[in-house]
Amino acid sequence: MTVGGQTPEELETLLEDALLLRDAEAVAGLFDGGSVLVTGQPAQQIRGPDEIPRVAALLWQHQRGYVAHPRRIFQARDTALLLGDGVINVARRGHDGSWRYAISILRDGRPAPIPDSPGVGGRPAERKDER
């Protein structure tokens, strides 16, 4: 069963919580059926709700943790692009109104910084919402 967030920002927080708790099923529930999760060294593409829980252990074996802190969020109707340090996520709002990941790229190792932008230094993330 998929859960999802009420907003793209909440979806990020739910992913952080699921990874912190090492709950592979909760991680998988945040992804659409046809989604892809990219992680690992070298990068591995993990697809769909059956594969994501089986390989979610890679996230806590090799990842130094995940902090839900998108620096930029761009939203166009039912699609959102969330950019953070070492993270690129694309989320979609489903027919039930919940947001789930369509694509999530979580880099291992030291994150690649995003150039100084709103959201840095304690300021809120910049959100572009086009409806």
Secondary structure by P-SEA (a helix, b strand, c coil): cbbbbccaaaaaaaaaaaaaaccaaaaaaaccccbbbbbcccbbbbbcaaaaaacccccccccccccccccbbbbcccbbbbbcccbbbbbbbccccbbbbcbbbbbccccccccccccccccccbbbbcc
